[in-house]
Amino acid sequence: MSEHEIKFQKKIDAEVKIEPKDWMPEAYRKTLIRQMSQHAHSEIVGMLPEGNWVTRAPTLRRKLILLAKIQDEAGHGLYLYSATETLGISRDEMTNQLLTGKAKYSSIFNYPSLSWADMGTIGWLVDGAAIMNQVALQRTSFGPYARAMVRICKEESFHQRQGYELLIKMCQGAPIQKQMAQDSINRWWWPSLMMFGPHDADSPHTGDSVKWKIKRKTNDELRQAFIDATVPQAEYLGLTIPDPDLKWNKERGHYDFGPIDWDEFWSVVKGNGVCNKQRIKDRTKAYEDGAWVREAASAYAKKKKKTAVAN
Ligand code: BYC
């Protein structure tokens, strides 16, 4: 280990945040750029399954809530892109990596949103899983990432609650509404568990990320905490989690659960999910349609700079 590396690790161990201009190992910077840009892309791509239902929200109140949530996701993407830029990568480069398939985004957003109940389930399970991961990230070692997560977590908890409230209403409604909610959980439960990433034994990045305190908890620890918190919520709704092996284990003090289909996970991550192609097509179109806004904004910034210099 070099002297720089020893000093860096000492700082991490003493819980001192690493800031953009501090010395950091190249591998730390690379891991952060990879994880944070993947996180930002997930927020932006994550707007698409919900955008699908804005025009079909059943009431004005529900439409307003959904729109507010989707706008929040755009904001999260922006905080995260800005925080990642402090590591020396440009927003254009990150967008290019997403659109050319070089950068990943969360597997969950390659599943289709087929019914209105999915708007509740995405809030409850998908945002619920996201919060479980993001609460830990508020204490991540890189300052700009940790600070961005504080605000994101506050907004995510509103998202989770609005989803759960939507499902409470559906479960108290007509039998067909409750059936829609059940069908929705049947489709989203396992993909939500996959959001936490592969088992720790198969996770190549966890070792370094835990050492550098980028990750405060491992994939399996967070997945277990999510299951433990969510099962009683499903019981309250009167819905069944689609896992015959799910059972409280008194000795462990946790729920045991069935095997996750990792072949499905890797197939989706590699681009073969139901919606992968459509998601990238939609993001590419949005990027191209927005070109005139970027051009106008930089022309305006240039003009302002010129005027400031002249004065
Ligand atoms: N999907 O060594 P591992 C939201 C990849 S959005 C796709 O465990 P790591 C919301 C991983 O990248 C919230 N790929 O990796 C928005 C790696 O591949 P590469 C999104 C996955 O990084 C709108 C390989 O598998 N949250 O809340 O240590 C509406 C090996 O994995 C996935 C975040 O992004 C996956 N699920 O741990 C509603 C949180 N899992 O890069 C809601 C920030 C793993 O070597 N990210 N891979 O090619 C993290 O905390 C970590 O990156 C992960 C993975 C826990 C996801």
Residues whose N, C-alpha, C, O or C-beta is under 5 A from the ligand:
A	BS01	BYC	R34 Q35 Q38 H39 S42 E43 G46 M47 E73 K104 Y105 S106 S107 V126 D127 A130 N133 M194 M195 F196 G197 P198 S203 P204 H205 T206 V269
